[in-house]
Amino acid sequence: MTLHLGKGRTLASALTSPLLVSLLSLSLVALPTTASPARAAAPLTVSQAIGQQSGATQTVRGYVVGQPTATSTVVRSGFPNDYALAIADSASQTSTSSMLYVQIPSAFRSQWGLRTNPSLMGKQIDVTGALAAYFSHPGMTGTSAFALAGGGTPTDPPPTGGTGPWDGTYYAPAIGKSGTALRTALHDIIDDNTRLSYDQVWTALKDTDQDPGNSSNVIELYTGRSIAKSSNGGSTGNWNREHVWAQSRGGFTTSAGPGTDLHHIRPEDVTVNSTRGNKDFDNGGSAVSGCTDCWTDGDSFEPRDAVKGDVARMLFYMAIRYEGGDGFNDLEMSSTVGTSSSRLGDLETLLAWNSADPVDAFEMRRNDRIHSTWQGNRNPFIDHPEWATAIWN
């Protein structure tokens, strides 16, 4: 087939023209080169992410294989909430040692939480966040992006008509608010709770603080020790009822009210409970006997790292729940330690603890049990840890 250039002229004859040859040569010399666009780094595999727990922000690709509820426990059905998911390099993986535990911040829970979106099981996704331990397991925290591996978000709409805290009704008056407006909205949501007697607290703690690995035991807050439920009392070696917001720092007793509010009462070793006393919370001091990684000085107490966020969120709850109404004192946070008989601190330290120690499965279950079985209200700072800085920062 003969190619033509212009009317009646073959390409071969045209190329013999001195003028055209000259123009073509100039064009070829002047033609700029275009660099190939840089390619985005490929996502890490789950096994790579497990081996790179440095705190660096990375994107990881893996299959959704369940929801972590403890260091070595991942459930594959009956998901309790939307707080976390586990991913692996294979959709059929069942060994937790080959899984990455991914924290799901509140902004992503409606689309990426497994209780709301169980159809995510087996899907391959890309997640971006800091490679850092979660549930004391290789994980990702501060997660900032989720996407299906092929791009996009889940297409299945979330179910409607639920009755849990994520059905769009429990926290609806607080959504989108900050500062004083948020504080007021949360108080109005949580203040009409069932009040327990101090004797009922014994029974309730045996439920709310049950050891996930031994239903006959409870977990002590500060020591982390698993101890028989029946070993409650006031003798050395027993566990008793620790008021995280100390009674003398709030002006309340053990009558029904703040002194029996489960959201800040936890099982604790009698001796360690006495050591903590009514001190504020802050970093530093001398080691506490019988409480690994606990420290204290004349006016403050520092719990082990694994429950620092728990302590902070309990105190934030108390400061919002008890605002001076219904016959009880107005509980407030303090930016100092050891100077107030009506406030508790140190606020800045507690805000840092809230960020450094994410909500874990034990805390989630405890909040659910208090809400569903005992008091009918929730701790908003477990469901939305970010609300602490929205109020106090």
C-alpha positions as CSV (number, residue, x, y, z in Angstrom):
1,M,0.0,0.0,0.0
2,T,1.5,3.4,-1.0
3,L,1.1,6.3,1.5
4,H,0.5,9.8,0.2
5,L,1.3,13.2,1.5
6,G,-0.7,15.9,-0.1
7,K,-2.4,15.7,-3.4
8,G,-0.8,13.2,-5.8
9,R,2.6,13.0,-3.9
10,T,4.0,9.9,-2.3
11,L,5.6,10.0,1.1
12,A,8.9,8.8,-0.4
13,S,9.0,11.6,-2.9
14,A,8.1,14.2,-0.3
15,L,10.9,13.1,1.9
16,T,13.4,13.8,-0.9
17,S,12.5,17.5,-0.7
18,P,15.6,19.4,0.7
19,L,13.2,21.8,2.6
20,L,11.2,19.1,4.3
21,V,14.3,17.2,5.3
22,S,15.7,20.3,6.8
23,L,12.5,21.1,8.8
24,L,12.2,17.5,10.0
25,S,15.8,17.6,11.3
26,L,15.1,20.8,13.2
27,S,12.0,19.4,14.7
28,L,13.7,16.3,15.9
29,V,16.5,18.3,17.5
30,A,14.1,20.7,19.3
31,L,11.6,18.0,20.4
32,P,11.6,18.0,24.3
33,T,11.8,14.8,26.2
34,T,9.0,14.1,28.8
35,A,10.1,12.4,32.0
36,S,8.0,9.4,33.2
37,P,5.8,10.3,36.1
38,A,7.0,9.0,39.5
39,R,5.2,5.9,40.6
40,A,3.6,5.8,44.0
41,A,5.2,3.5,46.4
42,A,3.5,0.1,46.6
43,P,1.6,-0.6,49.8
44,L,3.4,-2.8,52.3
45,T,2.2,-6.3,52.9
46,V,0.9,-7.3,56.3
47,S,4.0,-9.3,57.0
48,Q,6.2,-6.3,56.2
49,A,4.1,-4.1,58.4
50,I,4.3,-6.5,61.3
51,G,8.1,-6.3,61.0
52,Q,8.2,-2.5,60.8
53,Q,6.5,-1.4,64.0
54,S,8.5,1.9,64.1
55,G,5.7,4.4,64.4
56,A,6.2,5.5,60.8
57,T,3.2,6.3,58.7
58,Q,2.7,3.7,55.9
59,T,0.0,2.3,53.7
60,V,-0.6,-1.5,54.1
61,R,-2.7,-3.8,51.9
62,G,-4.4,-6.8,53.4
63,Y,-7.5,-8.9,53.6
64,V,-10.1,-8.2,56.4
65,V,-10.1,-11.3,58.6
66,G,-11.9,-10.2,61.7
67,Q,-12.1,-7.9,64.7
68,P,-9.4,-8.0,67.4
69,T,-10.9,-8.2,70.9
70,A,-7.7,-9.0,72.9
71,T,-4.0,-9.5,72.2
72,S,-4.4,-13.0,70.9
73,T,-8.2,-13.0,70.1
74,V,-9.8,-12.1,66.8
75,V,-13.5,-12.8,66.3
76,R,-14.9,-13.5,62.8
77,S,-18.6,-13.0,63.5
78,G,-20.8,-11.4,66.1
79,F,-18.7,-8.3,66.0
80,P,-19.1,-6.3,69.3
81,N,-18.5,-2.8,67.8
82,D,-16.8,-0.8,65.1
83,Y,-13.6,0.1,66.8
84,A,-11.0,-2.1,65.1
85,L,-10.3,-4.7,62.4
86,A,-7.6,-7.3,61.7
87,I,-6.0,-7.7,58.3
88,A,-3.7,-10.4,56.9
89,D,-2.0,-11.3,53.7
90,S,-4.5,-14.2,53.1
91,A,-8.3,-14.0,53.5
92,S,-8.2,-17.4,55.1
93,Q,-5.6,-16.5,57.7
94,T,-6.5,-17.6,61.3
95,S,-3.2,-17.2,63.2
96,T,-3.2,-13.9,65.0
97,S,0.6,-13.7,64.8
98,S,0.2,-13.1,61.1
99,M,-2.4,-10.3,61.5
100,L,-2.1,-6.6,61.8
101,Y,-4.6,-5.0,64.2
102,V,-5.9,-1.7,62.8
103,Q,-7.5,1.0,65.0
104,I,-10.6,2.6,63.4
105,P,-11.0,6.2,64.4
106,S,-14.6,7.5,64.9
107,A,-14.7,9.2,61.5
108,F,-14.3,5.9,59.7
109,R,-16.4,3.6,61.8
110,S,-19.7,3.9,59.9
111,Q,-18.1,2.7,56.7
112,W,-15.2,0.5,57.9
113,G,-16.4,-1.0,61.2
114,L,-17.3,-4.7,61.1
115,R,-20.4,-4.5,63.3
116,T,-21.9,-2.1,60.9
117,N,-20.3,-3.6,57.8
118,P,-19.9,-7.3,58.3
119,S,-19.7,-7.8,54.5
120,L,-16.2,-6.3,54.6
121,M,-14.9,-9.8,55.8
122,G,-12.6,-11.2,53.1
123,K,-12.3,-7.9,51.2
124,Q,-8.8,-6.6,50.3
125,I,-8.2,-3.1,51.6
126,D,-5.5,-0.4,51.8
127,V,-5.1,1.3,55.2
128,T,-2.8,4.2,56.0
129,G,-1.6,5.1,59.5
130,A,1.2,4.8,62.1
131,L,2.7,1.3,62.4
132,A,2.5,1.0,66.2
133,A,1.2,-1.6,68.6
134,Y,-2.5,-1.9,69.2
135,F,-4.0,-4.2,71.8
136,S,-0.3,-4.9,72.7
137,H,0.0,-6.5,69.3
138,P,1.6,-5.4,66.0
139,G,-0.8,-2.9,64.6
140,M,-1.7,0.5,63.1
141,T,-2.9,3.4,65.1
142,G,-3.9,7.0,64.2
143,T,-5.3,5.5,61.0
144,S,-6.0,8.3,58.4
145,A,-7.3,6.6,55.3
146,F,-9.2,3.4,54.3
147,A,-10.0,2.2,50.8
148,L,-10.8,-1.0,49.0
149,A,-7.7,-2.3,47.2
150,G,-9.3,-1.5,43.9
151,G,-10.2,2.0,45.1
152,G,-13.4,3.4,46.6
153,T,-15.4,2.6,49.7
154,P,-17.8,-0.2,50.6
155,T,-21.0,0.0,48.6
156,D,-23.3,-1.8,51.1
157,P,-25.3,0.8,53.0
158,P,-25.2,0.6,56.8
159,P,-28.2,-1.0,58.5
160,T,-30.9,1.2,59.9
161,G,-33.1,0.9,62.9
162,G,-30.5,-0.1,65.4
163,T,-30.5,0.8,69.1
164,G,-26.8,1.0,69.9
165,P,-24.7,4.1,70.3
166,W,-23.8,4.2,66.7
167,D,-27.3,4.2,65.2
168,G,-27.2,8.0,64.8
169,T,-29.3,8.8,67.8
170,Y,-27.4,8.4,71.1
171,Y,-24.8,11.1,70.3
172,A,-26.8,13.0,67.7
173,P,-27.1,16.2,69.8
174,A,-23.3,16.3,70.2
175,I,-22.1,15.7,66.7
176,G,-20.3,18.7,65.1
177,K,-20.0,20.6,68.3
178,S,-16.9,21.6,70.4
179,G,-16.0,23.5,73.5
180,T,-18.8,24.5,75.8
181,A,-21.5,23.5,73.4
182,L,-20.1,20.0,73.2
183,R,-19.7,19.8,76.9
184,T,-23.3,20.8,77.5
185,A,-24.6,18.3,74.9
186,L,-22.7,15.4,76.3
187,H,-23.8,16.2,79.9
188,D,-27.4,16.2,78.8
189,I,-26.9,12.8,77.1
190,I,-25.3,10.9,80.0
191,D,-26.7,12.5,83.1
192,D,-29.9,10.6,83.5
193,N,-28.3,7.3,84.5
194,T,-29.5,4.5,86.9
195,R,-27.8,4.9,90.3
196,L,-26.5,1.9,92.1
197,S,-26.0,1.2,95.8
198,Y,-22.4,0.7,97.0
199,D,-23.2,-3.0,97.6
200,Q,-24.4,-3.4,94.0
201,V,-21.0,-2.1,92.8
202,W,-19.3,-5.3,94.1
203,T,-21.6,-7.4,91.9
204,A,-21.3,-5.0,88.9
205,L,-17.5,-5.0,88.9
206,K,-17.4,-8.8,88.7
207,D,-19.2,-8.3,85.4
208,T,-17.7,-5.1,83.9
209,D,-14.1,-6.0,84.8
210,Q,-14.2,-9.7,84.2
211,D,-10.9,-11.2,82.9
212,P,-11.5,-12.1,79.2
213,G,-9.3,-15.2,79.7
214,N,-10.9,-16.4,83.0
215,S,-14.5,-15.8,83.8
216,S,-13.9,-16.5,87.5
217,N,-11.5,-13.5,87.8
218,V,-11.5,-9.7,87.5
219,I,-8.6,-7.6,86.2
220,E,-7.2,-5.0,88.7
221,L,-6.8,-1.6,87.1
222,Y,-3.3,-0.4,88.2
223,T,-1.6,-3.8,88.7
224,G,-3.2,-5.6,85.7
225,R,-3.3,-8.7,87.9
226,S,-6.0,-11.3,87.3
227,I,-7.6,-12.2,90.7
228,A,-10.5,-14.3,91.8
229,K,-13.8,-12.5,91.9
230,S,-14.4,-14.0,95.3
231,S,-11.2,-12.3,96.7
232,N,-12.9,-9.0,97.2
233,G,-12.6,-7.3,100.6
234,G,-10.4,-5.1,102.7
235,S,-7.5,-7.4,103.6
236,T,-4.0,-7.4,102.2
237,G,-4.1,-9.5,99.0
238,N,-7.8,-8.7,98.3
239,W,-9.1,-6.4,95.7
240,N,-11.4,-3.6,96.6
241,R,-13.3,-0.7,94.9
242,E,-11.0,2.0,93.7
243,H,-12.5,5.5,93.0
244,V,-10.4,6.9,90.2
245,W,-11.9,10.3,91.0
246,A,-11.1,10.1,94.7
247,Q,-14.0,10.7,97.0
248,S,-12.3,13.4,99.1
249,R,-11.4,15.3,95.8
250,G,-15.1,15.4,94.8
251,G,-16.9,15.8,98.1
252,F,-19.0,12.7,97.6
253,T,-19.7,9.6,99.7
254,T,-20.6,6.0,98.8
255,S,-24.3,6.9,98.7
256,A,-25.9,6.3,95.3
257,G,-24.4,8.9,92.9
258,P,-20.8,9.7,91.9
259,G,-19.5,7.5,94.7
260,T,-21.1,4.5,93.1
261,D,-20.7,5.4,89.4
262,L,-19.2,2.4,87.6
263,H,-17.6,4.6,84.9
264,H,-14.8,5.5,87.4
265,I,-14.8,2.6,89.9
266,R,-12.5,-0.3,89.2
267,P,-11.1,-3.3,91.0
268,E,-7.7,-2.7,92.6
269,D,-5.3,-4.4,95.0
270,V,-6.0,-3.1,98.6
271,T,-2.4,-2.0,99.2
272,V,-1.9,-0.3,95.8
273,N,-5.3,1.4,96.3
274,S,-4.1,2.8,99.6
275,T,-0.8,4.0,98.0
276,R,-2.7,5.9,95.3
277,G,-5.0,7.4,98.0
278,N,-6.5,10.7,96.8
279,K,-3.5,11.8,94.7
280,D,-3.7,13.5,91.4
281,F,-2.4,11.8,88.3
282,D,1.0,12.8,86.7
283,N,4.3,11.4,85.5
284,G,7.1,10.4,87.8
285,G,8.0,9.5,91.3
286,S,9.3,6.3,92.9
287,A,8.3,2.8,92.0
288,V,5.2,1.4,93.6
289,S,5.6,-1.9,95.4
290,G,3.4,-4.6,93.9
291,C,2.5,-2.5,90.8
292,T,4.8,-2.9,87.9
293,D,5.4,0.3,86.0
294,C,3.5,2.4,88.6
295,W,5.1,5.5,90.1
296,T,4.2,7.9,92.9
297,D,5.4,10.9,94.8
298,G,3.9,13.1,97.5
299,D,1.0,14.5,95.4
300,S,0.6,12.3,92.3
301,F,0.3,8.8,91.0
302,E,1.3,7.3,87.6
303,P,-0.3,4.1,86.5
304,R,1.2,1.6,84.0
305,D,1.2,2.7,80.4
306,A,-1.5,0.2,79.3
307,V,-4.2,2.0,81.4
308,K,-3.1,5.6,81.3
309,G,-5.7,6.4,78.6
310,D,-8.4,4.5,80.6
311,V,-7.7,6.7,83.7
312,A,-7.9,9.9,81.7
313,R,-11.1,8.9,80.0
314,M,-12.7,8.0,83.3
315,L,-11.8,11.4,84.8
316,F,-13.1,13.2,81.7
317,Y,-16.4,11.4,82.0
318,M,-16.8,12.4,85.7
319,A,-16.0,16.1,84.9
320,I,-18.8,16.1,82.3
321,R,-21.4,13.9,84.1
322,Y,-21.2,15.9,87.4
323,E,-21.7,19.5,86.6
324,G,-23.2,20.7,90.0
325,G,-26.8,19.5,89.5
326,D,-28.8,16.7,91.1
327,G,-27.4,17.5,94.6
328,F,-23.7,16.7,93.8
329,N,-20.6,18.9,93.5
330,D,-19.4,20.3,90.2
331,L,-16.3,18.2,89.3
332,E,-13.7,19.9,87.3
333,M,-10.3,19.1,85.8
334,S,-7.2,20.9,87.1
335,S,-4.0,22.0,85.4
336,T,-2.0,21.6,88.6
337,V,-1.5,18.8,91.1
338,G,-1.7,18.7,94.9
339,T,-3.3,22.1,95.4
340,S,-7.1,21.5,95.1
341,S,-9.7,19.8,97.3
342,S,-12.4,20.0,94.6
343,R,-10.5,19.4,91.3
344,L,-8.4,16.7,89.9
345,G,-5.4,16.8,87.5
346,D,-3.0,17.1,85.8
347,L,-5.2,18.0,82.8
348,E,-2.4,18.4,80.3
349,T,-0.8,15.0,81.3
350,L,-4.2,13.3,81.1
351,L,-4.8,14.7,77.6
352,A,-1.5,13.3,76.6
353,W,-2.3,9.9,78.1
354,N,-5.6,9.9,76.3
355,S,-3.8,10.2,73.0
356,A,-0.9,7.9,73.8
357,D,-3.0,5.0,75.1
358,P,-5.8,4.2,72.6
359,V,-9.1,2.6,73.6
360,D,-8.8,-1.1,73.8
361,A,-11.2,-4.1,73.7
362,F,-11.5,-4.4,77.5
363,E,-12.4,-0.7,77.8
364,M,-15.0,-1.0,74.9
365,R,-16.6,-4.1,76.5
366,R,-16.7,-2.4,79.9
367,N,-18.5,0.7,78.4
368,D,-21.0,-1.6,76.7
369,R,-21.8,-3.5,79.8
370,I,-22.3,-0.4,82.0
371,H,-24.6,1.0,79.3
372,S,-26.6,-2.2,78.6
373,T,-26.8,-3.8,82.0
374,W,-26.1,-1.4,84.9
375,Q,-26.4,2.3,84.4
376,G,-27.9,2.9,81.0
377,N,-25.3,5.6,80.0
378,R,-22.0,5.5,78.3
379,N,-18.6,7.2,78.7
380,P,-18.4,9.4,75.6
381,F,-14.6,9.6,75.7
382,I,-14.3,5.9,75.1
383,D,-16.6,6.1,72.1
384,H,-15.0,9.4,70.9
385,P,-11.6,10.0,72.5
386,E,-11.1,13.0,70.3
387,W,-13.8,14.9,72.2
388,A,-11.5,15.4,75.1
389,T,-9.3,17.8,73.1
390,A,-12.4,19.3,71.5
391,I,-13.5,20.4,75.0
392,W,-10.3,21.1,76.9
393,N,-7.7,22.1,74.3
